[in-house]
Amino acid sequence: MSSITFKIDDKKKMLLEETAKSLNVSVDELMNEALDNYMKEKEERFQAARAYVRERYLELYKRLA
């Protein structure tokens, strides 16, 4: 497993620590889960957009036929 280091302001750090503590997980676990959720949602949004575009193209081709 790799590590990434980045800078955040103190307020965000405190909020992350408080959230992690309230969920009884480490900040690393919280961030890893948040990133996983973000990536999954991003993929789901892409798939939905792709399905919508495909549907619209099919409708267009039917009208043009």
Order of alpha helices (4+ residues) and beta strands (2+ residues): alpha-alpha
